[in-house]
């Protein structure tokens, strides 16, 4: 079946512009780490040993996001992404996982024990502020996707509507689509860049408006991709209430706009490091993290454009 047959007459509304027409960088092939096959094998072995299902897509995401990083950093990210993928299928594990992050012993569940190992490998070398930020991200994800208690106004026999990855905690209106819904996809992914690269962004830089703009734009692009592929959040609402073509135009416009804002934010980072007088080594480490905030959304865009629903937009 052709796209004309799916969307109707070619004399009707013209098809939306491809993402590559809005984002010139997408016209170039997305680089992949040269040792991606080793990363996939290592991540799969780790997952099986931990009692989790291997996720080759997670390894490919890591290989694209960290295409020019050390193999060890890519493997560490692939393990975390595999764990996050399994967690989305069993979000009830978030509560005991948070207890482990607070210093508790893991239970017998594979997700808890796998998190304990990942946490022990990265948390000790990070600051208290980083650990608090990461656990706050876990708590935000739990609030976004786990069922809530029924409001007091409901009768005892009236069940509360559960919140899950398929039914986000905050219903989204297509009339107000400025921000992605909630923290269901796990924004703490961006906190993991630093331990995987074995660096930590200095606190004054991390608190700056320029850095926050970079992190937030990067996270928004990834959230849009996650929503679109899962068919939930703003993207799901648009697909349910509007035509496929309108939904595609909405996805393209939001992703392209946020990517342009991301690149604008990234261009401010060299001046930011100079303003804080970080020195050559510290500035280079901050730049490595900033580059990852550019390449992670690029990896997720590639993943989005590989899905059947959106492949023709690439």
C-alpha positions as CSV (number, residue, x, y, z in Angstrom):
1,X,0.0,0.0,0.0
2,X,1.4,3.4,-0.9
3,X,1.4,6.5,1.2
4,X,-1.2,8.1,-1.1
5,X,-3.5,5.2,-0.5
6,X,-3.1,5.6,3.3
7,X,-3.5,9.4,3.5
8,X,-6.0,9.9,0.6
9,X,-5.9,11.8,-2.7
10,X,-2.6,13.4,-3.7
11,X,-4.8,16.5,-4.6
12,X,-5.7,16.9,-1.0
13,X,-3.5,18.5,1.7
14,X,0.2,18.0,0.8
15,X,2.2,15.6,3.0
16,X,4.2,17.0,5.9
17,X,7.8,17.9,5.4
18,X,10.3,15.2,6.3
19,X,12.3,15.7,9.4
20,X,15.5,15.8,7.4
21,X,14.1,18.8,5.6
22,X,13.7,20.6,8.9
23,X,16.9,19.2,10.5
24,X,19.8,19.2,8.2
25,X,21.8,17.0,10.5
26,X,19.4,14.1,9.9
27,X,20.5,14.0,6.3
28,X,23.8,12.5,7.4
29,X,24.0,8.9,8.6
30,X,23.9,8.6,12.4
31,X,27.3,7.4,13.6
32,X,27.5,4.2,15.6
33,X,30.3,3.1,17.9
34,X,32.8,0.9,16.0
35,X,32.7,-1.8,18.7
36,X,28.9,-1.9,18.9
37,X,28.9,-5.7,18.4
38,X,31.1,-6.1,21.5
39,X,28.8,-3.7,23.4
40,X,25.7,-5.7,22.4
41,X,27.3,-8.9,23.5
42,X,28.5,-7.5,26.8
43,X,25.1,-5.9,27.6
44,X,23.3,-9.1,26.7
45,X,25.6,-11.3,28.9
46,X,25.1,-8.8,31.8
47,X,21.3,-8.9,31.4
48,X,21.1,-12.7,31.3
49,X,23.4,-12.9,34.4
50,X,21.2,-10.4,36.2
51,X,18.0,-12.3,35.2
52,X,16.8,-9.6,32.8
53,X,15.8,-9.8,29.2
54,X,18.5,-8.6,26.8
55,X,17.5,-5.5,24.7
56,X,19.5,-5.1,21.5
57,X,17.7,-1.8,20.9
58,X,19.1,-0.4,24.1
59,X,22.6,-1.3,23.0
60,X,22.1,0.3,19.6
61,X,20.8,3.5,21.3
62,X,23.9,3.5,23.5
63,X,26.2,2.9,20.5
64,X,24.7,5.9,18.7
65,X,24.5,8.2,21.7
66,X,28.1,7.5,22.7
67,X,29.5,6.8,19.2
68,X,32.8,8.5,19.9
69,X,33.3,7.5,23.5
70,X,35.3,4.7,25.1
71,X,33.8,1.2,24.8
72,X,33.5,1.0,28.6
73,X,31.3,4.1,28.7
74,X,29.1,2.8,25.9
75,X,28.7,-0.6,27.7
76,X,27.8,1.1,30.9
77,X,25.1,3.2,29.2
78,X,23.8,0.1,27.4
79,X,23.4,-1.7,30.7
80,X,21.5,1.2,32.2
81,X,19.3,1.5,29.2
82,X,18.6,-2.2,29.3
83,X,17.6,-1.9,32.9
84,X,15.4,1.1,32.2
85,X,13.7,-0.8,29.4
86,X,12.9,-3.7,31.8
87,X,11.8,-1.3,34.5
88,X,9.1,0.2,32.1
89,X,7.6,-3.2,31.9
90,X,7.5,-3.6,35.7
91,X,7.2,-0.1,37.1
92,X,6.1,-1.4,40.5
93,X,9.8,-2.1,41.1
94,X,10.5,1.6,41.4
95,X,9.6,1.7,45.1
96,X,12.1,-1.0,46.2
97,X,14.7,0.4,43.8
98,X,14.4,3.8,45.5
99,X,15.0,2.0,48.9
100,X,18.2,0.4,47.5
101,X,19.3,3.9,46.3
102,X,18.8,5.1,49.8
103,X,21.1,2.4,51.2
104,X,18.8,-0.5,51.7
105,X,19.5,-4.1,50.7
106,X,18.0,-5.3,47.4
107,X,15.4,-8.0,47.5
108,X,15.4,-11.1,45.3
109,X,13.8,-9.4,42.3
110,X,16.2,-9.2,39.3
111,X,15.4,-5.5,38.7
112,X,16.4,-4.6,42.3
113,X,19.5,-6.7,42.3
114,X,20.6,-5.4,38.8
115,X,20.0,-1.8,40.0
116,X,22.1,-2.5,43.1
117,X,25.0,-3.5,41.0
118,X,24.7,-0.6,38.6
119,X,24.3,1.8,41.5
120,X,27.4,0.4,43.3
121,X,29.4,0.9,40.1
122,X,28.6,4.6,39.6
123,X,27.2,6.2,42.7
124,X,30.3,6.1,45.1
125,X,32.4,8.3,42.8
126,X,29.7,10.9,42.4
127,X,28.8,13.7,44.8
128,X,25.9,13.8,47.2
129,X,24.2,16.4,45.0
130,X,24.4,14.1,42.0
131,X,22.9,11.2,44.0
132,X,20.1,13.3,45.3
133,X,19.3,14.5,41.7
134,X,19.3,11.0,40.4
135,X,17.0,9.6,43.1
136,X,14.7,12.6,42.7
137,X,14.4,11.6,39.0
138,X,13.5,8.0,40.0
139,X,10.9,9.3,42.4
140,X,9.4,11.6,39.7
141,X,9.1,8.6,37.4
142,X,7.4,6.6,40.1
143,X,4.9,9.4,40.7
144,X,4.3,9.7,36.9
145,X,3.5,6.1,36.2
146,X,2.4,4.2,39.3
147,X,-1.3,4.1,40.4
148,X,-2.3,6.7,42.9
149,X,-4.7,6.5,45.8
150,X,-8.3,7.3,44.9
151,X,-9.4,10.8,45.9
152,X,-11.4,11.2,49.1
153,X,-14.5,12.2,47.1
154,X,-14.7,8.8,45.4
155,X,-16.8,6.2,47.0
156,X,-15.0,3.1,48.4
157,X,-16.2,1.0,45.5
158,X,-15.0,3.4,42.8
159,X,-11.6,2.5,41.5
160,X,-9.1,5.2,40.7
161,X,-7.8,5.5,37.2
162,X,-4.3,4.0,37.1
163,X,-1.3,5.9,35.7
164,X,1.0,3.8,33.6
165,X,3.3,4.3,30.6
166,X,0.2,3.9,28.4
167,X,-2.0,6.3,30.6
168,X,0.1,9.2,31.8
169,X,-0.5,10.8,35.1
170,X,-1.1,14.2,33.6
171,X,-3.6,14.1,30.8
172,X,-2.4,16.2,27.9
173,X,-4.4,18.6,25.8
174,X,-3.5,19.0,22.1
175,X,-4.4,22.7,22.6
176,X,-1.5,23.1,25.1
177,X,1.4,20.9,23.8
178,X,4.3,23.0,24.9
179,X,5.9,20.5,27.2
180,X,6.1,16.7,27.2
181,X,3.9,15.0,29.9
182,X,5.4,14.0,33.2
183,X,8.6,12.1,33.8
184,X,7.3,8.7,32.7
185,X,10.2,8.0,30.4
186,X,12.8,8.6,33.0
187,X,14.7,11.9,32.7
188,X,17.4,10.6,35.1
189,X,18.8,9.1,31.9
190,X,20.6,12.4,31.5
191,X,22.1,12.2,35.0
192,X,23.7,8.9,33.9
193,X,25.8,10.6,31.3
194,X,28.3,11.8,33.9
195,X,29.1,8.5,35.7
196,X,29.2,6.6,32.5
197,X,31.8,9.2,31.2
198,X,33.4,9.2,34.7
199,X,33.1,13.0,35.0
200,X,30.9,15.4,37.0
201,X,29.8,18.8,35.9
202,X,30.8,21.4,38.4
203,X,27.8,22.6,40.5
204,X,27.9,26.3,39.4
205,X,27.8,25.2,35.7
206,X,25.0,22.7,36.4
207,X,22.9,25.3,38.1
208,X,23.3,27.9,35.4
209,X,20.4,28.8,33.1
210,X,22.5,28.0,30.0
211,X,23.1,24.4,31.2
212,X,19.5,23.9,32.3
213,X,18.4,25.0,28.9
214,X,20.7,22.4,27.3
215,X,19.5,19.5,29.6
216,X,15.8,20.4,29.3
217,X,15.8,20.7,25.5
218,X,17.7,17.4,25.2
219,X,15.2,15.7,27.6
220,X,12.2,17.1,25.7
221,X,13.4,15.7,22.4
222,X,13.8,12.2,23.9
223,X,10.4,12.5,25.7
224,X,8.8,13.4,22.4
225,X,10.3,10.4,20.7
226,X,9.3,8.1,23.6
227,X,5.7,9.4,23.5
228,X,5.5,9.1,19.7
229,X,6.7,5.5,19.6
230,X,4.6,4.4,22.5
231,X,1.5,6.3,21.2
232,X,0.9,8.1,24.5
233,X,1.2,11.5,26.0
234,X,0.8,14.5,23.6
235,X,1.6,12.3,20.6
236,X,-0.9,9.7,21.6
237,X,-3.6,12.4,22.1
238,X,-2.9,13.9,18.7
239,X,-3.1,10.6,16.9
240,X,-6.4,9.7,18.6
241,X,-8.0,13.1,18.0
242,X,-6.6,14.2,14.6
243,X,-5.7,12.7,11.3
244,X,-2.4,10.8,10.8
245,X,-1.1,13.7,8.7
246,X,-1.9,16.3,11.4
247,X,-0.2,14.1,14.0
248,X,2.9,13.7,11.8
249,X,3.1,17.5,11.3
250,X,2.8,18.0,15.1
251,X,5.6,15.5,15.8
252,X,7.9,17.1,13.2
253,X,7.2,20.6,14.3
254,X,7.8,19.9,18.1
255,X,10.9,17.8,17.6
256,X,12.5,20.1,15.0
257,X,11.8,23.2,17.1
258,X,13.2,21.7,20.3
259,X,16.3,20.4,18.4
260,X,17.0,23.8,17.1
261,X,16.7,25.2,20.6
262,X,19.0,22.4,21.8
263,X,21.7,23.4,19.3
264,X,21.3,27.0,20.3
265,X,21.8,26.1,23.9
266,X,24.9,24.0,23.1
267,X,26.6,26.9,21.4
268,X,26.5,28.8,24.7
269,X,28.5,26.2,26.6
270,X,32.1,27.3,25.6
271,X,31.4,30.8,26.8
272,X,29.9,29.3,30.0
273,X,33.0,27.3,30.8
274,X,35.2,30.3,30.2
275,X,33.0,32.5,32.4
276,X,33.5,30.0,35.3
277,X,37.3,29.8,34.6
278,X,37.3,26.0,34.7
279,X,40.6,25.5,33.0
280,X,41.4,23.3,30.0
281,X,40.8,19.8,31.6
282,X,37.6,20.7,33.4
283,X,36.2,22.5,30.4
284,X,37.0,19.5,28.2
285,X,35.0,17.2,30.5
286,X,32.1,19.6,30.6
287,X,32.1,19.7,26.8
288,X,32.1,15.9,26.6
289,X,28.9,15.9,28.7
290,X,27.4,18.7,26.6
291,X,28.1,16.7,23.4
292,X,26.3,13.7,24.9
293,X,23.2,15.9,25.4
294,X,23.4,16.5,21.6
295,X,24.0,12.9,20.6
296,X,21.5,11.2,22.8
297,X,18.5,13.0,21.2
298,X,20.1,12.2,17.8
299,X,20.1,8.5,18.7
300,X,16.5,8.6,19.8
301,X,15.5,10.4,16.6
302,X,17.1,7.6,14.6
303,X,15.1,5.1,16.7
304,X,11.9,7.0,16.1
305,X,12.5,7.1,12.3
306,X,13.1,3.3,12.3
307,X,9.6,2.6,13.6
308,X,7.0,1.6,11.0
309,X,4.8,4.6,11.8
310,X,7.4,7.2,11.3
311,X,9.9,5.7,8.9
312,X,8.7,7.7,6.0
313,X,9.4,11.0,7.8
314,X,13.2,10.4,7.8
